[in-house]
Amino acid sequence: MTTMRKSSFLLSALTILMSISTAISQSPFQNFLTCFSHHSHASNVIYTPNNTSFLTILNKKMYNKKFQSAATPKPLAIITPKNASHVQATVICAKSNNIQIRIRSGGHDYEGYSYVSDVPFVVLDMFNINSIDINLHDKTAWVDSGATLGKVYYNIAKKTNTLAFPSGICFSVGAGGHFSGGGYGNMMRKYGLSVDNIIDAIVVDANGNVLDRKSMGEDFFWAIRGGGGASFGVILSWKLQLVQVPSQVTVFNVKRYADEGAIDVVYKWQQVAPKWHKDLFITLQTNIVKNGSRNVVQVNFIGQFLGTTKRLLPLISESFPELGLKKSDCFSMPWINSTLFWYGKSFGTPLEELLVDESPPSTYFKSKSDYVKKPIPKVAIESLWKKMVEAGTMYTDWNLYGGRMAEISPSQTPFPHRAGNLFKIQYFNKWTDGSQESIERHVNFSRLIYKFMTPYVSNSPREAFLNYRDADIGANHPSNTTKFEIARTYGRKYFKGNFERLVRVKTKVDPDDFFRYEQSIPTKTW
């Protein structure tokens, strides 16, 4: 972020906080609108249900069709801020009128917490605050919360082919939520998570103040890097420390069928993969496909090596010959092109595809997550795959740990899932029939799989990944009443021993618990 941009964020507080509207209207929401107009002097950033574009904007970033139903609660308004003062006005006016805020950047919140609530609320949609400033001299970038990961990658690549940022593979994910939940990607074994490479941030707090790292303090800054920003404030921008990548990286996708020995390969992967060189990352993705006339599980061993094929092949041949990786399976390319490969785009896809604002798929889904600390037995893998074939709608991602992830203290950021993990599993069940019977059947199947996996995953607590939101592990309803015991249930699964420190930070920076949602960090009087 340039000095001018940073100063504009910090100085705008002086004008926005000079007075607070005392006008009394017929309803809290009407009073909110009056207050917002007084503080922001902007009328073209608010959409109410009376506006013809209201549903279009609301549904544009709903990635679970479940929340597009007429029965889903709708916000009183959608605020689409263009600068810090609009965000400040939203916070000040919502707080003074007891209206809940839901903050949305990319819209990939699995449980819809960024745009659905069971009490009166407004959506603060950050998509217009999306600038990116790259500084090659100190290898940093200021990234606004509304920028997508695709835009982040594209802007870095336009400046250099030897710098990158460790983050996720989905282009349309917004930086705001992705980074504040940890930021998980295929360079984590080399460089850790996104939050391990974030060095500053600009935030609007519960009083409408604009703060940077120095003015917010180290506890606040610690909390938003993995603790979920929406519990503490509205994050406007992140300062990233870019990382070094070679001019060419190597990628591959080796496919194996369950009925052709894939279980043996997967079992060996669990044993050897976490010990590999940090430059190597191989994730497993299991899908249900046709093999002849039968539905079977296909395992995709999708890999990236921060180096040449010449270096990669001996490494795999020595430690993982069961994969059968050949030179013809490997493709060398600049790092930026590998981001297209990971998203499933064909070779030769223009880089501008990273900027495409894709429409959400017309599907329903339920996701759950687990952390695995010891190899899952072959018999359990076989049983899991049989259940998946029966349902036909679930796929899983097994994301490799080790390397840098095993070296970072679990308390360095709120994200605690570090050493001791072999990999993380995401169970993703996706379907197209929106009937109530279909939704219940698929959600129940997801829960059945989760229950089946209990003996093979972490316990006490059974850990979960914050950015794979899962209401099943605990949620407060109605969302304007936070019960500490419920919060501790989901909080320990997401944050383990860091939960108590997050509660202390929350109590200090937002004592009135203004920033709250079904799985937010609670306040507590110690």
C-alpha distance (Angstrom), angle and dihedral (degrees) to the residues before:
residue distance angle dihedral
M1 . . .
T2 3.80 . .
T3 3.79 119.4 .
M4 3.80 89.5 -113.1
R5 3.82 93.1 53.6
K6 3.79 92.6 46.2
S7 3.80 91.4 48.6
S8 3.80 91.8 50.1
F9 3.80 90.0 55.1
L10 3.80 93.2 48.9
L11 3.82 97.9 41.5
S12 3.81 95.7 46.8
A13 3.82 87.4 75.3
L14 3.80 89.7 68.6
T15 3.79 92.5 63.8
I16 3.81 100.0 35.5
L17 3.81 94.5 51.6
M18 3.83 98.1 47.4
S19 3.78 92.4 99.5
I20 3.79 141.1 1.5
S21 3.78 121.2 -139.7
T22 3.79 114.7 -108.1
A23 3.77 96.1 -176.1
I24 3.79 115.9 133.4
S25 3.80 116.1 -142.2
Q26 3.75 135.6 179.7
S27 3.80 93.7 -94.0
P28 3.81 138.8 13.2
F29 3.80 89.7 -109.5
Q30 3.80 94.0 52.0
N31 3.77 87.5 48.1
F32 3.82 88.5 50.5
L33 3.82 90.8 54.5
T34 3.80 91.8 49.4
C35 3.78 91.1 47.4
F36 3.80 92.5 47.7
S37 3.80 92.4 50.5
H38 3.80 90.3 49.8
H39 3.79 94.1 50.8
S40 3.80 103.4 36.0
H41 3.82 104.4 30.1
A42 3.81 87.3 -146.6
S43 3.79 126.7 117.9
N44 3.79 101.6 168.0
V45 3.80 96.8 70.4
I46 3.81 99.0 65.0
Y47 3.81 123.7 82.3
T48 3.80 119.7 -172.1
P49 3.82 127.0 -174.3
N50 3.82 87.5 -94.9
N51 3.79 89.7 65.1
T52 3.81 115.1 93.1
S53 3.81 90.7 -137.2
F54 3.82 94.5 52.2
L55 3.82 99.1 98.1
T56 3.80 92.7 38.0
I57 3.80 91.3 57.3
L58 3.80 93.2 40.5
N59 3.81 94.7 50.4
K60 3.80 96.0 38.9
K61 3.79 93.0 88.2
M62 3.78 101.9 30.0
Y63 3.78 103.8 118.9
N64 3.81 94.4 -179.1
K65 3.80 111.1 63.7
K66 3.79 88.6 -153.7
F67 3.80 89.1 81.5
Q68 3.81 94.6 53.4
S69 3.81 92.7 71.7
A70 3.80 120.3 115.6
A71 3.81 89.1 -118.2
T72 3.81 93.2 61.0
P73 3.84 111.5 102.1
K74 3.79 112.1 -106.0
P75 3.81 126.9 -146.2
L76 3.78 122.0 -106.1
A77 3.80 85.9 -124.8
I78 3.78 144.2 -14.6
I79 3.80 114.8 -127.3
T80 3.81 114.1 -159.3
P81 3.82 102.6 -169.8
K82 3.77 121.3 -157.4
N83 3.80 97.7 -169.6
A84 3.79 142.9 11.7
S85 3.80 94.4 -87.8
H86 3.81 91.1 61.9
V87 3.80 89.9 53.0
Q88 3.79 91.7 47.4
A89 3.80 91.5 49.9
T90 3.80 90.6 50.7
V91 3.79 92.6 51.5
I92 3.82 95.6 44.5
C93 3.80 95.3 45.2
A94 3.81 96.4 41.8
K95 3.78 91.6 49.1
S96 3.81 94.5 48.0
N97 3.82 90.4 50.4
N98 3.81 97.6 42.2
I99 3.80 94.0 -116.2
Q100 3.79 118.9 147.2
I101 3.82 121.4 -124.3
R102 3.79 125.1 -143.0
I103 3.82 113.8 -165.4
R104 3.80 119.5 -149.0
S105 3.79 128.9 -176.0
G106 3.81 109.2 156.5
G107 3.79 100.2 -3.4
H108 3.82 96.8 -127.7
D109 3.80 93.8 127.3
Y110 3.81 101.1 137.5
E111 3.81 94.0 -148.8
G112 3.81 96.1 39.6
Y113 3.80 93.6 -116.6
S114 3.81 90.8 141.9
Y115 3.81 93.3 61.8
V116 3.84 109.6 15.6
S117 3.82 130.5 66.4
D118 3.80 138.2 163.3
V119 3.84 93.1 -134.8
P120 3.86 130.0 55.0
F121 3.79 107.9 -66.6
V122 3.79 147.9 157.4
V123 3.79 127.2 -139.9
L124 3.79 117.6 -127.5
D125 3.80 101.2 -156.6
M126 3.80 110.9 -166.5
F127 3.81 100.0 -166.9
N128 3.83 94.1 114.1
I129 3.82 92.1 55.6
N130 3.79 95.7 71.7
S131 3.80 111.5 124.7
I132 3.80 122.7 142.1
D133 3.82 125.1 -159.6
I134 3.82 118.7 -170.6
N135 3.80 120.9 -159.8
L136 3.79 109.6 -167.6
H137 3.79 93.2 -178.6
D138 3.82 94.0 68.0
K139 3.83 94.8 19.5
T140 3.80 94.8 -119.4
A141 3.78 138.1 126.9
W142 3.80 133.8 -159.7
V143 3.80 107.9 -143.4
D144 3.81 123.4 -172.5
S145 3.80 117.5 -135.2
G146 3.79 95.0 -115.5
A147 3.81 93.5 57.4
T148 3.79 114.8 106.0
L149 3.79 122.4 -129.3
G150 3.80 88.0 -113.5
K151 3.79 90.2 58.9
V152 3.80 91.1 46.8
Y153 3.80 92.2 53.1
Y154 3.81 93.3 43.7
N155 3.81 93.7 51.6
I156 3.80 92.8 48.0
A157 3.81 91.3 49.9
K158 3.80 91.9 50.1
K159 3.80 88.3 61.5
T160 3.81 102.9 37.5
N161 3.80 143.8 -2.8
T162 3.82 95.4 -150.5
L163 3.82 100.4 58.0
A164 3.80 128.0 69.2
F165 3.79 141.8 153.7
P166 3.84 127.1 -117.4
S167 3.78 106.1 -121.8
G168 3.81 145.0 116.0
I169 3.79 131.6 -46.5
C170 3.82 100.1 -129.6
F171 3.82 110.3 95.1
S172 3.81 97.1 -155.7
V173 3.81 96.6 54.8
G174 3.80 111.3 114.2
A175 3.79 119.6 -122.6
G176 3.81 93.5 -132.4
G177 3.78 98.7 65.4
H178 3.79 97.6 27.0
F179 3.79 95.5 56.3
S180 3.82 96.2 39.6
G181 3.82 89.7 55.6
G182 3.78 93.7 51.0
G183 3.79 106.0 -87.2
Y184 3.79 112.5 -117.0
G185 3.81 124.5 -154.1
N186 3.78 149.4 145.7
M187 3.82 95.2 -86.0
M188 3.82 94.5 56.8
R189 3.82 93.4 105.2
K190 3.81 88.2 58.5
Y191 3.81 102.7 35.0
G192 3.80 108.2 8.9
L193 3.79 124.1 -126.2
S194 3.78 129.1 -28.4
V195 3.82 89.9 -99.9
D196 3.79 90.3 55.7
N197 3.81 86.6 64.1
I198 3.82 101.0 43.1
I199 3.79 115.4 105.0
D200 3.82 105.8 174.6
A201 3.79 142.6 8.2
I202 3.81 141.5 -169.1
V203 3.82 114.5 -135.0
V204 3.80 138.6 176.9
D205 3.80 107.2 -140.3
A206 3.81 130.6 -152.7
N207 3.81 91.3 -84.4
G208 3.79 94.0 52.0
N209 3.81 94.6 -104.8
V210 3.80 119.7 145.3
L211 3.80 110.0 -132.7
D212 3.79 137.4 -178.5
R213 3.80 126.5 -162.9
K214 3.78 93.8 -81.8
S215 3.81 95.9 48.7
M216 3.82 96.5 40.2
G217 3.80 93.9 48.9
E218 3.77 131.7 -131.1
D219 3.82 96.6 -78.1
F220 3.81 92.3 56.1
F221 3.79 90.9 44.5
W222 3.81 90.5 49.1
A223 3.81 92.0 51.3
I224 3.80 98.3 53.6
R225 3.82 92.9 50.9
G226 3.79 96.9 80.2
G227 3.81 102.5 -18.2
G228 3.79 94.9 89.0
G229 3.78 115.6 -94.4
A230 3.81 95.1 -133.7
S231 3.82 90.8 72.8
F232 3.79 92.8 59.6
G233 3.80 111.0 28.8
V234 3.79 145.9 -54.0
I235 3.79 112.0 -61.5
L236 3.79 111.8 -144.4
S237 3.80 100.7 178.3
W238 3.80 144.2 -0.4
K239 3.80 128.2 -148.3
L240 3.80 109.7 -141.1
Q241 3.78 128.4 -159.7
L242 3.80 103.5 -141.3
V243 3.79 119.3 -139.4
Q244 3.79 133.8 -138.1
V245 3.80 120.8 -102.9
P246 3.81 129.9 175.8
S247 3.79 118.5 -104.2
Q248 3.82 87.9 -109.8
V249 3.81 128.6 34.7
T250 3.81 126.8 -173.4
V251 3.81 124.4 -127.1
F252 3.79 134.0 -179.8
N253 3.81 142.9 169.2
V254 3.81 115.8 -153.3
K255 3.82 114.9 -173.9
R256 3.80 126.4 -153.9
Y257 3.82 130.0 178.2
A258 3.80 122.7 -132.3
D259 3.81 91.3 -126.6
E260 3.80 91.5 51.7
G261 3.80 100.5 59.7
A262 3.81 101.1 -76.5
I263 3.81 92.2 137.1
D264 3.82 91.5 62.7
V265 3.81 90.8 50.2
V266 3.80 92.8 48.3
Y267 3.80 91.8 48.7
K268 3.80 91.6 52.3
W269 3.82 90.9 46.6
Q270 3.81 89.3 58.4
Q271 3.79 90.8 54.2
V272 3.79 101.5 45.7
A273 3.80 109.3 21.9
P274 3.84 99.9 77.3
K275 3.83 89.0 56.6
W276 3.80 95.7 55.1
H277 3.78 126.3 113.8
K278 3.81 113.0 -75.6
D279 3.80 90.9 -115.0
L280 3.82 91.5 67.6
F281 3.79 125.8 78.5
I282 3.81 124.2 172.0
T283 3.78 120.9 176.2
L284 3.80 124.7 -170.3
Q285 3.77 121.0 -135.8
T286 3.79 118.5 -174.0
N287 3.80 119.0 -159.6
I288 3.81 135.4 172.9
V289 3.83 110.0 -115.6
K290 3.79 140.1 159.4
N291 3.80 116.3 -95.1
G292 3.76 103.1 -177.6
S293 3.81 106.7 -49.4
R294 3.81 96.5 -22.2
N295 3.77 135.5 81.4
V296 3.80 109.9 -123.8
V297 3.78 139.2 165.7
Q298 3.77 114.6 -97.0
V299 3.79 117.7 -161.5
N300 3.79 117.9 -150.7
F301 3.80 113.1 -158.6
I302 3.80 98.0 -158.6
G303 3.78 113.5 -172.6
Q304 3.78 144.5 -178.8
F305 3.79 126.8 -168.8
L306 3.79 121.7 -169.5
G307 3.76 91.8 -138.4
T308 3.80 144.8 35.7
T309 3.79 130.9 -44.8
K310 3.79 87.1 -117.3
R311 3.81 90.0 64.0
L312 3.79 94.9 38.8
L313 3.81 102.5 53.1
P314 3.83 97.7 59.5
L315 3.80 90.2 47.4
I316 3.82 92.5 54.3
S317 3.81 93.4 39.6
E318 3.79 91.2 55.8
S319 3.81 101.3 43.0
F320 3.80 105.0 21.6
P321 3.82 111.4 24.5
E322 3.83 89.3 148.8
L323 3.80 88.5 76.7
G324 3.80 91.2 64.3
L325 3.79 92.9 -147.0
K326 3.81 112.1 -174.6
K327 3.77 132.4 -167.8
S328 3.80 88.9 -112.1
D329 3.83 89.6 60.3
C330 3.80 91.8 59.2
F331 3.80 128.2 85.2
S332 3.79 125.7 -171.0
M333 3.80 120.2 -150.8
P334 3.80 143.1 140.9
W335 3.81 113.8 -73.4
I336 3.81 92.2 -109.1
N337 3.81 91.1 58.7
S338 3.79 90.1 50.6
T339 3.82 88.6 63.0
L340 3.81 88.1 62.8
F341 3.81 90.6 48.2
W342 3.82 91.7 52.9
Y343 3.79 90.3 51.9
G344 3.79 89.8 55.2
K345 3.80 97.4 -106.0
S346 3.79 119.6 147.9
F347 3.79 121.7 -106.3
G348 3.79 111.3 -86.5
T349 3.80 94.9 33.2
P350 3.83 108.2 151.5
L351 3.79 115.5 -107.3
E352 3.80 88.7 -123.5
E353 3.81 86.5 76.2
L354 3.81 85.2 78.6
L355 3.81 88.2 68.6
V356 3.80 97.8 49.0
D357 3.79 111.8 121.5
E358 3.78 97.2 -138.6
S359 3.79 121.5 -158.0
P360 3.80 115.0 -117.7
P361 3.82 114.1 -98.6
S362 3.80 116.8 -102.6
T363 3.79 94.1 -117.9
Y364 3.77 141.4 112.5
F365 3.79 121.3 -133.1
K366 3.78 147.5 173.7
S367 3.79 122.5 -157.2
K368 3.80 132.7 -168.4
S369 3.80 132.7 173.3
D370 3.79 142.2 -150.9
Y371 3.79 140.2 -178.2
V372 3.81 119.5 -133.8
K373 3.80 121.4 -150.3
K374 3.81 102.0 173.6
P375 3.81 131.3 29.1
I376 3.79 114.9 -78.3
P377 3.83 109.2 -122.0
K378 3.78 118.2 -109.2
V379 3.80 92.1 -118.4
A380 3.81 90.3 56.5
I381 3.81 92.0 48.3
E382 3.79 90.0 51.1
S383 3.83 91.8 49.8
L384 3.80 91.6 47.5
W385 3.79 91.4 52.1
K386 3.80 92.5 48.4
K387 3.80 89.8 54.8
M388 3.80 90.8 48.6
V389 3.81 91.8 51.7
E390 3.80 90.1 51.0
A391 3.80 91.6 55.2
G392 3.80 95.9 36.4
T393 3.80 95.2 -162.6
M394 3.79 106.4 79.2
Y395 3.77 130.8 89.5
T396 3.80 129.3 178.2
D397 3.79 135.4 -147.9
W398 3.81 119.3 -151.8
N399 3.81 106.5 -163.6
L400 3.79 116.6 -161.1
Y401 3.81 124.2 -122.7
G402 3.79 133.0 -170.7
G403 3.79 127.1 82.9
R404 3.79 115.1 67.1
M405 3.82 91.4 -2.4
A406 3.80 89.7 66.3
E407 3.82 92.2 51.5
I408 3.82 100.8 54.4
S409 3.80 118.0 86.8
P410 3.83 114.0 -112.7
S411 3.81 88.6 -128.5
Q412 3.81 97.0 50.5
T413 3.81 88.1 90.8
P414 3.83 129.6 4.9
F415 3.82 88.0 -98.6
P416 3.85 100.3 96.4
H417 3.81 103.7 177.0
R418 3.79 99.8 104.9
A419 3.82 131.4 113.5
G420 3.78 118.0 23.0
N421 3.78 96.3 41.1
L422 3.79 122.2 110.7
F423 3.78 94.0 -170.4
K424 3.80 145.9 -33.0
I425 3.81 123.1 -113.5
Q426 3.77 126.2 -149.7
Y427 3.82 115.7 -164.9
F428 3.80 106.7 -158.1
N429 3.80 118.8 -174.4
K430 3.81 114.2 -172.0
W431 3.81 130.3 179.3
T432 3.83 141.6 158.2
D433 3.83 106.3 -141.2
G434 3.80 108.5 97.1
S435 3.79 98.9 -168.4
Q436 3.80 116.1 125.8
E437 3.79 90.7 -118.2
S438 3.81 91.2 53.7
I439 3.80 93.7 47.1
E440 3.80 92.2 50.2
R441 3.80 92.7 46.4
H442 3.78 94.4 51.4
V443 3.80 94.9 42.9
N444 3.80 89.8 49.6
F445 3.80 89.8 50.6
S446 3.80 90.2 53.3
R447 3.79 89.0 51.9
L448 3.80 90.9 48.3
I449 3.81 91.4 54.4
Y450 3.80 90.2 47.4
K451 3.81 90.7 51.9
F452 3.80 91.5 47.0
M453 3.81 91.0 54.7
T454 3.82 94.3 52.9
P455 3.84 97.1 103.7
Y456 3.81 93.2 50.3
V457 3.81 103.3 49.9
S458 3.81 140.1 59.0
N459 3.78 120.2 -57.8
S460 3.81 141.1 -173.0
P461 2.96 84.0 59.6
R462 3.76 110.7 15.3
E463 3.79 97.2 -140.2
A464 3.81 125.1 -131.7
F465 3.81 135.0 -172.8
L466 3.83 114.1 -113.5
N467 3.80 95.1 -144.1
Y468 3.82 90.0 55.9
R469 3.80 91.9 64.4
D470 3.80 113.6 -154.1
A471 3.81 119.7 -177.5
D472 3.81 90.4 -168.2
I473 3.80 92.5 76.9
G474 3.81 92.1 61.5
A475 3.80 137.9 -54.5
N476 3.81 137.4 -179.6
H477 3.81 119.9 -117.6
P478 2.93 126.7 -141.4
S479 3.76 88.6 30.3
N480 3.80 94.8 -140.0
T481 3.80 90.5 67.0
T482 3.79 113.8 65.4
K483 3.79 115.6 -164.2
F484 3.76 110.6 -158.7
E485 3.81 95.8 -146.0
I486 3.81 91.4 54.9
A487 3.79 90.6 45.8
R488 3.78 90.8 50.8
T489 3.82 90.0 53.6
Y490 3.81 95.0 58.5
G491 3.80 92.8 28.5
R492 3.79 94.4 61.8
K493 3.80 91.5 48.2
Y494 3.81 92.2 51.9
F495 3.82 99.2 35.4
K496 3.83 108.4 14.9
G497 3.83 109.4 -167.0
N498 3.80 92.6 -0.8
F499 3.82 92.4 69.3
E500 3.81 94.7 85.9
R501 3.81 92.7 51.6
L502 3.81 89.9 49.3
V503 3.82 88.9 52.9
R504 3.81 90.7 52.1
V505 3.80 91.7 49.9
K506 3.79 91.7 46.8
T507 3.81 91.8 50.1
K508 3.80 90.0 52.0
V509 3.81 101.0 44.7
D510 3.83 99.9 32.8
P511 3.83 106.7 22.5
D512 3.82 92.6 162.4
D513 3.83 90.2 55.9
F514 3.79 92.0 -127.7
F515 3.81 94.7 153.3
R516 3.78 100.4 63.0
Y517 3.77 140.1 138.4
E518 3.79 136.9 159.2
Q519 3.81 94.1 -68.6
S520 3.78 101.9 25.0
I521 3.79 126.3 135.0
P522 3.83 108.9 -92.4
T523 3.79 130.3 -137.5
K524 3.79 121.9 -120.2
T525 3.79 137.8 -175.7
W526 3.79 104.2 -129.2
